[in-house]
Amino acid sequence: MNRKPTILSILQNDSWTALTNGAFFAALAATTIILVVNPYLQESKSGYEPFFILTSTALFISACLISILRIRYVRNFFASSIMVKAEIIQVSAYKSSLRLNLRYTHQDQVYEKKLTQVITNKTKKLLQQSDVTLAVNPQNPEQVLIGDVYF
C-alpha cells in the first residue's frame, strides 16, 4: 500500500492550496486594513465595508472548499499511484514559481513532463537535485505529482 501525504504536508506544500490560501489571506489583510483605518478617515462611512467583508467571507469559503477537494485528490492520487524516479532535465525559478522539465520511464516507455510548482521550502531543494520521485497514475502515466514535495 502506498503512503499518503499528511493533510498538513498538502496544505504547506501543494501549489493549488498555496495559491488559494494566499488569495484568501490577501483579501483578509485588505479587509482588516479597511476596517481598522476607515473610522479614522474624515469620511468615516465609505460604504466599502460590506463589500470587503463579503469578499473575504466568499474567499474563505472557496479556499476551504478548494483545499478540502485538493487534499482528497492528492491523498487518493498517492493511494492509487506508483512511485517512479525521474531525472530533472532542467529547472528554473521565476518569481514565485519553479519550472521543472522531467524525464521518467514507466513500463519501458519514456515520458517527458513539464511542471510548475509554487516555491516553498521543500520545492527550493529541487533546484539542487538531479532527480526526483514522482507519483505516477498507472492508468494514465502522464498524470504525475512530485512525491518529494509531499514527503
N, CA and C atoms as an extended XYZ file, in Angstrom:
453
Properties=species:S:1:pos:R:3:atomname:S:1:resname:S:1:resid:I:1 pbc="F F F"
N         0.843       -1.193        0.000 N   MET     1
C         0.000        0.000        0.000 CA  MET     1
C         0.881        1.246        0.000 C   MET     1
N         0.555        2.193       -0.830 N   ASN     2
C         1.339        3.415       -0.932 CA  ASN     2
C         1.071        4.350        0.236 C   ASN     2
N         2.075        5.136        0.552 N   ARG     3
C         1.919        6.165        1.587 CA  ARG     3
C         1.072        7.300        1.062 C   ARG     3
N         0.335        7.913        1.984 N   LYS     4
C        -0.428        9.111        1.642 CA  LYS     4
C         0.201       10.275        2.381 C   LYS     4
N         0.319       11.428        1.728 N   PRO     5
C         0.855       12.590        2.435 CA  PRO     5
C        -0.129       13.055        3.519 C   PRO     5
N         0.398       13.678        4.535 N   THR     6
C        -0.461       14.194        5.600 CA  THR     6
C        -1.211       15.435        5.117 C   THR     6
N        -2.289       15.742        5.790 N   ILE     7
C        -3.074       16.926        5.450 CA  ILE     7
C        -2.213       18.183        5.597 C   ILE     7
N        -1.440       18.247        6.681 N   LEU     8
C        -0.576       19.406        6.901 CA  LEU     8
C         0.460       19.552        5.790 C   LEU     8
N         1.028       18.452        5.358 N   SER     9
C         2.016       18.486        4.278 CA  SER     9
C         1.395       19.016        2.982 C   SER     9
N         0.173       18.608        2.694 N   ILE    10
C        -0.508       19.090        1.490 CA  ILE    10
C        -0.788       20.592        1.602 C   ILE    10
N        -1.292       21.014        2.766 N   LEU    11
C        -1.600       22.434        2.950 CA  LEU    11
C        -0.349       23.304        2.849 C   LEU    11
N         0.784       22.795        3.311 N   GLN    12
C         2.015       23.582        3.302 CA  GLN    12
C         2.731       23.580        1.961 C   GLN    12
N         2.594       22.513        1.177 N   ASN    13
C         3.459       22.344        0.013 CA  ASN    13
C         2.758       22.247       -1.333 C   ASN    13
N         1.458       22.100       -1.363 N   ASP    14
C         0.748       21.942       -2.623 CA  ASP    14
C         0.513       23.304       -3.280 C   ASP    14
N         0.764       23.394       -4.570 N   SER    15
C         0.628       24.662       -5.287 CA  SER    15
C        -0.801       25.199       -5.266 C   SER    15
N        -1.770       24.329       -5.488 N   TRP    16
C        -3.162       24.776       -5.534 CA  TRP    16
C        -3.611       25.348       -4.193 C   TRP    16
N        -3.312       24.650       -3.111 N   THR    17
C        -3.742       25.149       -1.805 CA  THR    17
C        -2.970       26.409       -1.425 C   THR    17
N        -1.698       26.494       -1.823 N   ALA    18
C        -0.910       27.693       -1.525 CA  ALA    18
C        -1.504       28.919       -2.222 C   ALA    18
N        -1.861       28.777       -3.488 N   LEU    19
C        -2.438       29.901       -4.223 CA  LEU    19
C        -3.808       30.292       -3.665 C   LEU    19
N        -4.617       29.299       -3.358 N   THR    20
C        -5.949       29.567       -2.816 CA  THR    20
C        -5.865       30.263       -1.466 C   THR    20
N        -5.022       29.733       -0.592 N   ASN    21
C        -4.884       30.334        0.733 CA  ASN    21
C        -4.236       31.709        0.649 C   ASN    21
N        -3.332       31.905       -0.290 N   GLY    22
C        -2.716       33.214       -0.486 CA  GLY    22
C        -3.741       34.265       -0.888 C   GLY    22
N        -4.665       33.889       -1.770 N   ALA    23
C        -5.722       34.828       -2.186 CA  ALA    23
C        -6.615       35.187       -1.000 C   ALA    23
N        -6.937       34.188       -0.189 N   PHE    24
C        -7.776       34.468        0.986 CA  PHE    24
C        -7.073       35.407        1.955 C   PHE    24
N        -5.806       35.138        2.258 N   PHE    25
C        -5.095       35.979        3.231 CA  PHE    25
C        -4.865       37.398        2.701 C   PHE    25
N        -4.714       37.553        1.399 N   ALA    26
C        -4.594       38.900        0.823 CA  ALA    26
C        -5.905       39.669        1.003 C   ALA    26
N        -7.032       39.002        0.739 N   ALA    27
C        -8.333       39.652        0.941 CA  ALA    27
C        -8.588       39.945        2.409 C   ALA    27
N        -8.175       39.029        3.273 N   LEU    28
C        -8.334       39.242        4.713 CA  LEU    28
C        -7.522       40.446        5.181 C   LEU    28
N        -6.301       40.578        4.670 N   ALA    29
C        -5.466       41.721        5.033 CA  ALA    29
C        -6.095       43.030        4.559 C   ALA    29
N        -6.607       43.034        3.323 N   ALA    30
C        -7.252       44.247        2.804 CA  ALA    30
C        -8.487       44.605        3.633 C   ALA    30
N        -9.273       43.602        3.990 N   THR    31
C       -10.469       43.840        4.810 CA  THR    31
C       -10.094       44.390        6.175 C   THR    31
N        -9.090       43.816        6.785 N   THR    32
C        -8.650       44.275        8.106 CA  THR    32
C        -8.168       45.720        8.047 C   THR    32
N        -7.396       46.046        7.033 N   ILE    33
C        -6.897       47.418        6.893 CA  ILE    33
C        -8.062       48.387        6.712 C   ILE    33
N        -9.000       48.038        5.854 N   ILE    34
C       -10.155       48.908        5.622 CA  ILE    34
C       -10.947       49.103        6.914 C   ILE    34
N       -11.194       48.022        7.646 N   LEU    35
C       -12.000       48.120        8.860 CA  LEU    35
C       -11.277       48.873        9.972 C   LEU    35
N        -9.945       48.799       10.012 N   VAL    36
C        -9.185       49.495       11.052 CA  VAL    36
C        -8.968       50.963       10.685 C   VAL    36
N        -8.637       51.233        9.429 N   VAL    37
C        -8.293       52.588        9.014 CA  VAL    37
C        -9.530       53.446        8.742 C   VAL    37
N       -10.583       52.858        8.225 N   ASN    38
C       -11.754       53.618        7.792 CA  ASN    38
C       -12.353       54.532        8.869 C   ASN    38
N       -12.489       54.108       10.125 N   PRO    39
C       -13.071       55.016       11.122 CA  PRO    39
C       -12.232       56.273       11.352 C   PRO    39
N       -10.953       56.251       11.032 N   TYR    40
C       -10.080       57.400       11.260 CA  TYR    40
C       -10.035       58.368       10.089 C   TYR    40
N       -10.636       57.989        8.978 N   LEU    41
C       -10.682       58.886        7.824 CA  LEU    41
C       -11.737       59.957        8.053 C   LEU    41
N       -11.629       61.053        7.331 N   GLN    42
C       -12.585       62.157        7.518 CA  GLN    42
C       -14.012       61.711        7.231 C   GLN    42
N       -14.177       60.995        6.150 N   GLU    43
C       -15.499       60.449        5.846 CA  GLU    43
C       -15.518       59.029        6.387 C   GLU    43
N       -16.038       58.888        7.583 N   SER    44
C       -15.920       57.608        8.279 CA  SER    44
C       -16.749       56.494        7.651 C   SER    44
N       -17.712       56.810        6.830 N   LYS    45
C       -18.517       55.768        6.204 CA  LYS    45
C       -18.300       55.785        4.694 C   LYS    45
N       -17.411       54.956        4.217 N   SER    46
C       -17.131       54.919        2.781 CA  SER    46
C       -18.094       54.003        2.050 C   SER    46
N       -18.724       53.079        2.760 N   GLY    47
C       -19.658       52.156        2.127 CA  GLY    47
C       -19.013       50.907        1.572 C   GLY    47
N       -17.691       50.792        1.691 N   TYR    48
C       -16.992       49.623        1.154 CA  TYR    48
C       -16.892       48.468        2.150 C   TYR    48
N       -17.199       48.703        3.403 N   GLU    49
C       -17.031       47.668        4.418 CA  GLU    49
C       -17.782       46.381        4.084 C   GLU    49
N       -19.076       46.445        3.719 N   PRO    50
C       -19.788       45.200        3.396 CA  PRO    50
C       -19.160       44.448        2.222 C   PRO    50
N       -18.689       45.201        1.221 N   PHE    51
C       -18.048       44.558        0.075 CA  PHE    51
C       -16.816       43.764        0.505 C   PHE    51
N       -15.946       44.383        1.303 N   PHE    52
C       -14.727       43.698        1.733 CA  PHE    52
C       -15.034       42.522        2.653 C   PHE    52
N       -16.009       42.675        3.520 N   ILE    53
C       -16.381       41.576        4.416 CA  ILE    53
C       -16.963       40.413        3.622 C   ILE    53
N       -17.846       40.697        2.680 N   LEU    54
C       -18.428       39.632        1.853 CA  LEU    54
C       -17.370       38.975        0.968 C   LEU    54
N       -16.459       39.775        0.426 N   THR    55
C       -15.397       39.211       -0.410 CA  THR    55
C       -14.499       38.284        0.405 C   THR    55
N       -14.108       38.719        1.589 N   SER    56
C       -13.267       37.873        2.445 CA  SER    56
C       -13.994       36.599        2.838 C   SER    56
N       -15.270       36.708        3.145 N   THR    57
C       -16.055       35.529        3.517 CA  THR    57
C       -16.165       34.558        2.346 C   THR    57
N       -16.454       35.088        1.156 N   ALA    58
C       -16.552       34.236       -0.037 CA  ALA    58
C       -15.215       33.560       -0.345 C   ALA    58
N       -14.122       34.306       -0.231 N   LEU    59
C       -12.801       33.716       -0.479 CA  LEU    59
C       -12.442       32.681        0.581 C   LEU    59
N       -12.844       32.919        1.824 N   PHE    60
C       -12.587       31.943        2.881 CA  PHE    60
C       -13.327       30.640        2.592 C   PHE    60
N       -14.593       30.731        2.233 N   ILE    61
C       -15.376       29.523        1.926 CA  ILE    61
C       -14.787       28.820        0.707 C   ILE    61
N       -14.421       29.591       -0.321 N   SER    62
C       -13.810       28.998       -1.523 CA  SER    62
C       -12.479       28.331       -1.190 C   SER    62
N       -11.654       28.991       -0.386 N   ALA    63
C       -10.355       28.420       -0.004 CA  ALA    63
C       -10.549       27.117        0.756 C   ALA    63
N       -11.517       27.076        1.648 N   CYS    64
C       -11.795       25.846        2.408 CA  CYS    64
C       -12.238       24.719        1.476 C   CYS    64
N       -13.181       25.030        0.571 N   LEU    65
C       -13.675       24.001       -0.348 CA  LEU    65
C       -12.576       23.500       -1.283 C   LEU    65
N       -11.821       24.419       -1.871 N   ILE    66
C       -10.746       24.011       -2.778 CA  ILE    66
C        -9.689       23.207       -2.032 C   ILE    66
N        -9.350       23.621       -0.821 N   SER    67
C        -8.359       22.889       -0.033 CA  SER    67
C        -8.844       21.486        0.301 C   SER    67
N       -10.109       21.356        0.691 N   ILE    68
C       -10.663       20.028        1.006 CA  ILE    68
C       -10.650       19.133       -0.230 C   ILE    68
N       -11.094       19.682       -1.363 N   LEU    69
C       -11.090       18.893       -2.600 CA  LEU    69
C        -9.677       18.505       -3.012 C   LEU    69
N        -8.748       19.430       -2.878 N   ARG    70
C        -7.364       19.151       -3.272 CA  ARG    70
C        -6.732       18.112       -2.347 C   ARG    70
N        -6.991       18.218       -1.054 N   ILE    71
C        -6.465       17.231       -0.103 CA  ILE    71
C        -6.976       15.842       -0.464 C   ILE    71
N        -8.265       15.728       -0.744 N   ARG    72
C        -8.835       14.427       -1.125 CA  ARG    72
C        -8.199       13.916       -2.410 C   ARG    72
N        -8.048       14.805       -3.399 N   TYR    73
C        -7.462       14.407       -4.675 CA  TYR    73
C        -6.029       13.896       -4.496 C   TYR    73
N        -5.203       14.667       -3.791 N   VAL    74
C        -3.791       14.303       -3.624 CA  VAL    74
C        -3.671       12.985       -2.858 C   VAL    74
N        -4.421       12.831       -1.771 N   ARG    75
C        -4.339       11.600       -0.982 CA  ARG    75
C        -4.803       10.392       -1.797 C   ARG    75
N        -5.895       10.531       -2.552 N   ASN    76
C        -6.375        9.432       -3.397 CA  ASN    76
C        -5.399        9.141       -4.535 C   ASN    76
N        -4.796       10.180       -5.094 N   PHE    77
C        -3.828       10.002       -6.174 CA  PHE    77
C        -2.640        9.167       -5.677 C   PHE    77
N        -2.096        9.521       -4.514 N   PHE    78
C        -0.957        8.777       -3.977 CA  PHE    78
C        -1.347        7.346       -3.619 C   PHE    78
N        -2.576        7.143       -3.157 N   ALA    79
C        -3.016        5.793       -2.778 CA  ALA    79
C        -3.061        4.857       -3.985 C   ALA    79
N        -3.366        5.403       -5.162 N   SER    80
C        -3.511        4.549       -6.341 CA  SER    80
C        -2.343        4.667       -7.323 C   SER    80
N        -1.298        5.376       -6.957 N   SER    81
C        -0.189        5.606       -7.895 CA  SER    81
C         0.988        4.696       -7.596 C   SER    81
N         1.933        4.719       -8.527 N   ILE    82
C         3.206        4.031       -8.313 CA  ILE    82
C         4.298        5.098       -8.251 C   ILE    82
N         5.340        4.808       -7.482 N   MET    83
C         6.433        5.765       -7.328 CA  MET    83
C         7.533        5.432       -8.336 C   MET    83
N         8.002        6.471       -9.031 N   VAL    84
C         8.998        6.320      -10.089 CA  VAL    84
C        10.045        7.417       -9.923 C   VAL    84
N        11.302        7.076      -10.171 N   LYS    85
C        12.364        8.091      -10.173 CA  LYS    85
C        12.348        8.817      -11.517 C   LYS    85
N        12.514       10.127      -11.443 N   ALA    86
C        12.562       10.944      -12.658 CA  ALA    86
C        13.840       11.771      -12.651 C   ALA    86
N        14.383       11.956      -13.821 N   GLU    87
C        15.563       12.800      -13.985 CA  GLU    87
C        15.103       14.236      -14.211 C   GLU    87
N        15.709       15.157      -13.498 N   ILE    88
C        15.413       16.570      -13.719 CA  ILE    88
C        16.293       17.035      -14.874 C   ILE    88
N        15.669       17.309      -16.007 N   ILE    89
C        16.400       17.738      -17.200 CA  ILE    89
C        16.764       19.213      -17.079 C   ILE    89
N        15.788       19.998      -16.641 N   GLN    90
C        16.013       21.437      -16.499 CA  GLN    90
C        15.145       21.948      -15.363 C   GLN    90
N        15.674       22.886      -14.614 N   VAL    91
C        14.915       23.522      -13.541 CA  VAL    91
C        15.232       25.012      -13.554 C   VAL    91
N        14.203       25.814      -13.382 N   SER    92
C        14.409       27.262      -13.331 CA  SER    92
C        13.398       27.869      -12.375 C   SER    92
N        13.792       28.982      -11.801 N   ALA    93
C        12.912       29.711      -10.883 CA  ALA    93
C        12.594       31.062      -11.489 C   ALA    93
N        11.334       31.427      -11.423 N   TYR    94
C        10.902       32.733      -11.911 CA  TYR    94
C         9.855       33.259      -10.953 C   TYR    94
N        10.158       34.393      -10.332 N   LYS    95
C         9.295       34.998       -9.318 CA  LYS    95
C         8.978       33.971       -8.241 C   LYS    95
N         7.713       33.573       -8.116 N   SER    96
C         7.352       32.632       -7.054 CA  SER    96
C         7.134       31.219       -7.586 C   SER    96
N         7.542       30.969       -8.828 N   SER    97
C         7.311       29.661       -9.443 CA  SER    97
C         8.610       28.941       -9.765 C   SER    97
N         8.526       27.645       -9.700 N   LEU    98
C         9.630       26.765      -10.058 CA  LEU    98
C         9.166       25.954      -11.255 C   LEU    98
N         9.955       25.978      -12.327 N   ARG    99
C         9.596       25.227      -13.527 CA  ARG    99
C        10.548       24.043      -13.675 C   ARG    99
N         9.958       22.863      -13.849 N   LEU   100
C        10.736       21.635      -13.949 CA  LEU   100
C        10.441       20.922      -15.259 C   LEU   100
N        11.486       20.461      -15.925 N   ASN   101
C        11.358       19.549      -17.050 CA  ASN   101
C        11.884       18.202      -16.564 C   ASN   101
N        11.029       17.200      -16.626 N   LEU   102
C        11.368       15.892      -16.069 CA  LEU   102
C        11.310       14.814      -17.141 C   LEU   102
N        12.126       13.781      -16.932 N   ARG   103
C        12.099       12.598      -17.800 CA  ARG   103
C        12.000       11.371      -16.901 C   ARG   103
N        11.023       10.515      -17.189 N   TYR   104
C        10.849        9.302      -16.388 CA  TYR   104
C        10.390        8.161      -17.291 C   TYR   104
N        10.555        6.956      -16.800 N   THR   105
C        10.188        5.760      -17.556 CA  THR   105
C         9.121        4.995      -16.789 C   THR   105
N         8.091        4.590      -17.534 N   HIS   106
C         7.027        3.757      -16.971 CA  HIS   106
C         6.708        2.675      -17.980 C   HIS   106
N         6.823        1.422      -17.561 N   GLN   107
C         6.593        0.258      -18.420 CA  GLN   107
C         7.353        0.373      -19.737 C   GLN   107
N         8.644        0.634      -19.613 N   ASP   108
C         9.574        0.721      -20.743 CA  ASP   108
C         9.262        1.838      -21.737 C   ASP   108
N         8.436        2.780      -21.352 N   GLN   109
C         8.172        3.931      -22.209 CA  GLN   109
C         8.679        5.181      -21.501 C   GLN   109
N         9.384        6.020      -22.262 N   VAL   110
C         9.964        7.236      -21.699 CA  VAL   110
C         8.969        8.390      -21.871 C   VAL   110
N         8.788        9.140      -20.796 N   TYR   111
C         7.894       10.300      -20.797 CA  TYR   111
C         8.693       11.538      -20.411 C   TYR   111
N         8.305       12.660      -20.976 N   GLU   112
C         8.854       13.945      -20.546 CA  GLU   112
C         7.688       14.814      -20.114 C   GLU   112
N         7.884       15.490      -19.000 N   LYS   113
C         6.807       16.271      -18.407 CA  LYS   113
C         7.341       17.614      -17.946 C   LYS   113
N         6.565       18.666      -18.189 N   LYS   114
C         6.902       19.996      -17.678 CA  LYS   114
C         5.919       20.309      -16.560 C   LYS   114
N         6.451       20.681      -15.412 N   LEU   115
C         5.623       21.011      -14.258 CA  LEU   115
C         6.007       22.378      -13.712 C   LEU   115
N         5.040       23.053      -13.148 N   THR   116
C         5.273       24.321      -12.467 CA  THR   116
C         4.819       24.167      -11.029 C   THR   116
N         5.644       24.568      -10.100 N   GLN   117
C         5.348       24.483       -8.673 CA  GLN   117
C         5.536       25.852       -8.041 C   GLN   117
N         4.742       26.128       -7.026 N   VAL   118
C         4.976       27.310       -6.206 CA  VAL   118
C         6.233       27.039       -5.382 C   VAL   118
N         7.078       28.035       -5.230 N   ILE   119
C         8.305       27.849       -4.459 CA  ILE   119
C         7.968       27.820       -2.965 C   ILE   119
N         8.313       26.709       -2.342 N   THR   120
C         8.181       26.538       -0.898 CA  THR   120
C         9.532       26.052       -0.380 C   THR   120
N         9.637       25.835        0.918 N   ASN   121
C        10.898       25.309        1.465 CA  ASN   121
C        11.244       23.960        0.856 C   ASN   121
N        10.251       23.126        0.607 N   LYS   122
C        10.518       21.808        0.024 CA  LYS   122
C        10.885       21.903       -1.456 C   LYS   122
N        10.183       22.762       -2.208 N   THR   123
C        10.475       22.828       -3.642 CA  THR   123
C        11.782       23.557       -3.938 C   THR   123
N        12.250       24.415       -3.034 N   LYS   124
C        13.554       25.076       -3.225 CA  LYS   124
C        14.667       24.052       -3.357 C   LYS   124
N        14.547       22.948       -2.642 N   LYS   125
C        15.569       21.901       -2.668 CA  LYS   125
C        15.699       21.268       -4.051 C   LYS   125
N        14.632       21.337       -4.853 N   LEU   126
C        14.674       20.747       -6.192 CA  LEU   126
C        15.651       21.477       -7.111 C   LEU   126
N        15.987       22.720       -6.776 N   LEU   127
C        16.958       23.464       -7.580 CA  LEU   127
C        18.337       22.811       -7.545 C   LEU   127
N        18.640       22.092       -6.469 N   GLN   128
C        19.956       21.481       -6.297 CA  GLN   128
C        19.987       19.997       -6.668 C   GLN   128
N        18.837       19.400       -6.923 N   GLN   129
C        18.766       17.957       -7.151 CA  GLN   129
C        18.866       17.612       -8.627 C   GLN   129
N        19.295       16.377       -8.900 N   SER   130
C        19.357       15.905      -10.278 CA  SER   130
C        18.239       14.915      -10.588 C   SER   130
N        17.599       14.408       -9.538 N   ASP   131
C        16.451       13.529       -9.754 CA  ASP   131
C        15.402       13.774       -8.671 C   ASP   131
N        14.221       13.219       -8.912 N   VAL   132
C        13.086       13.437       -8.026 CA  VAL   132
C        12.199       12.190       -8.080 C   VAL   132
N        11.441       11.956       -7.028 N   THR   133
C        10.496       10.842       -7.007 CA  THR   133
C         9.123       11.349       -7.414 C   THR   133
N         8.520       10.674       -8.396 N   LEU   134
C         7.190       11.034       -8.876 CA  LEU   134
C         6.178        9.977       -8.474 C   LEU   134
N         4.967       10.418       -8.209 N   ALA   135
C         3.824        9.516       -8.096 CA  ALA   135
C         3.163        9.538       -9.470 C   ALA   135
N         3.059        8.354      -10.096 N   VAL   136
C         2.548        8.247      -11.464 CA  VAL   136
C         1.248        7.450      -11.454 C   VAL   136
N         0.252        7.953      -12.148 N   ASN   137
C        -1.009        7.246      -12.307 CA  ASN   137
C        -0.776        6.098      -13.293 C   ASN   137
N        -0.933        4.842      -12.864 N   PRO   138
C        -0.644        3.715      -13.764 CA  PRO   138
C        -1.570        3.652      -14.988 C   PRO   138
N        -2.806        4.149      -14.853 N   GLN   139
C        -3.735        4.133      -15.983 CA  GLN   139
C        -3.446        5.265      -16.969 C   GLN   139
N        -2.880        6.349      -16.483 N   ASN   140
C        -2.532        7.484      -17.334 CA  ASN   140
C        -1.162        7.999      -16.882 C   ASN   140
N        -0.082        7.412      -17.397 N   PRO   141
C         1.270        7.738      -16.905 CA  PRO   141
C         1.698        9.187      -17.089 C   PRO   141
N         0.941        9.976      -17.818 N   GLU   142
C         1.298       11.393      -17.954 CA  GLU   142
C         0.767       12.222      -16.788 C   GLU   142
N        -0.082       11.637      -15.963 N   GLN   143
C        -0.557       12.315      -14.754 CA  GLN   143
C         0.422       11.995      -13.627 C   GLN   143
N         1.084       13.026      -13.129 N   VAL   144
C         2.085       12.836      -12.079 CA  VAL   144
C         1.969       13.927      -11.011 C   VAL   144
N         2.427       13.585       -9.831 N   LEU   145
C         2.657       14.539       -8.761 CA  LEU   145
C         4.068       14.288       -8.247 C   LEU   145
N         4.730       15.334       -7.813 N   ILE   146
C         6.095       15.182       -7.302 CA  ILE   146
C         6.032       14.695       -5.862 C   ILE   146
N         6.427       13.450       -5.660 N   GLY   147
C         6.373       12.859       -4.332 CA  GLY   147
C         7.256       13.560       -3.330 C   GLY   147
N         8.409       14.021       -3.777 N   ASP   148
C         9.348       14.697       -2.874 CA  ASP   148
C         8.778       15.983       -2.284 C   ASP   148
N         7.782       16.556       -2.914 N   VAL   149
C         7.170       17.781       -2.401 CA  VAL   149
C         6.309       17.485       -1.177 C   VAL   149
N         5.698       16.311       -1.152 N   TYR   150
C         4.736       15.987       -0.102 CA  TYR   150
C         5.314       15.175        1.061 C   TYR   150
N         6.472       14.555        0.847 N   PHE   151
C         7.061       13.714        1.922 CA  PHE   151
C         8.382       14.275        2.374 C   PHE   151
